[in-house]
Amino acid sequence: MSSCCEKPVIEESTTASCCGGSADDGQSSIDYLLWVSLALTSIFYAIHLLWPMQGPESLQHIAHTVFELINTMWWSVVLAAVFVGLLSQIPQNFVSAILGQGGSIRGLFRATLAGVFMDLCSHGILMVGMKLYQKGASLGQVMAFLIASPWNSISLTLIMIALIGLPWTLAFIALSMVIAWITGYLFDRLVASGHLPANPNQQPANENFEFMKEARARWAALSIDRPFLNEVYRESLSGSQMVVRWLLFGVLLAAMIRGFVALDDFQQWFGPGVLGLAATLLAATIIEVCSEGSTPIAADLMTRAKAPGNSFAFLMTGVATDYTEVMVIKDSMKSWKIALFLPLLTVPQVVVVALILNGL
C-alpha cells in the first residue's frame, strides 16, 4: 500500500490527506493551521530579534519563548525531515529486516533501542515514527519507538547527567525503555485481539530476504544524482508538513502559557506529594512542546522540588499526552482510538513509577 504522502491513485471521492489535504475536486486546499501558525511565530520571532525588551512584559515573554523554542528545535526538525526523505527511498523489506517482525518480542526490543539512540527531539522523532508506520512497522513498534526516544538522545542524556547526575539519568533511561516496551507490547496485543486496527502497510516477513546481499546490491546501483535529491527533497517536505503545523501551533501555545504564568509559580506547587504529582501531570500535558524545553524544568523538579518521581513524570507524560503527538497520530493513522490509547496505556505506568521514585 502506498503511504499517505505519495501520489494517490485517482478515485471518485477523495478526502483530506495527512499531508495537507485535498479537496473533492482534486485540487490542494490551503493548510490554514500551518500558514497562520507560521505567520504568528515569524512575527513573534521578529519582535524578539528586532525589538527585544520592548512592549508589555507578557509580549516580551511570548516573543522570547518563540525565539528560544524555534532556535532550540529547528535543527532537529530539519534533520528529521531529511531523514524522512532518505527513509522514503529505502525499500520496505530493509526497514522490516532492521526492526524485526512486527508483534514479536525482538521486534519491540529493536524498536525501543532505535528510539533511544535516535538523536532527535520529540517532534523530529514523530516524523520518523510516522514514516516507519508507512513502511510497515507494527503499531506496537511505532509506539515503543516514540515513547523511548524523545529525551533519550545522546545530547540530552549528557545534559541530564550534568543536571541531575549519572545514577538518576541511567535510572530514567532504563525506566523509560521498560515503559516503552510494555506499551508497545500492549498495543500489539490490542491489535491482535481486534480492539485496535492493524497497520495496513504491514506485510509478512520475507524469510528469503538476505539483508546484506540486497544492501550491497542496492548500494552499488545507487546513483546520487539530481532526480534522487529532488525526490528526497519532495518527500522531506511532504513528510514533515503535518508535524510542523502542530509543532508551530504548540510553540504558540507554550509561549502564551509562559507569557502569563510565571515559572516560579509553576515550580512551587510541584512537590513530591500526590497533589504535586497530579499538578505535574497536568502541567506536562499542557506545556510540553519539545524535549529540549522540558529537560531543564524536569531537572528543577528533581533538584529544587526534591521530587524525582515528578521529574520523571514530567518527561514521560509530556511525551505520552502531548497534543501534537496525539493529533499527528490521529491524522496519520486515521484513528482517534489509536491516538487516545497512547496516554491511556502510558500514563498509569508513569504514575506508578513516579510514586515509587518519590518514595525512595
GIGIKA-V547594 format. One record per run of one state. SS is the DSSP state (H for helix, E for strand, - for the rest). FROM is the first residue (numbers start at 0). LEN is the number of residues. If there is no record, write none. Layout:
BEGIN
ss=(SS:SS)
from=(FROM:FROM)
len=(LEN:LEN)
END
This chain:
BEGIN
ss=(-:E:-:E:-:H:-:H:-:H:-:H:-:H:-:H:-:H:-:H:-:H:-:H:-:H:-:H:-:H:-:H:-:H:-:H:-)
from=(0:21:22:27:28:31:50:56:87:91:99:104:117:121:134:138:149:153:164:165:192:210:221:225:260:262:268:273:287:290:303:307:321:322:333:335:358)
len=(21:1:5:1:3:19:6:31:4:8:5:13:4:13:4:11:4:11:1:27:18:11:4:35:2:6:5:14:3:13:4:14:1:11:2:23:2)
END
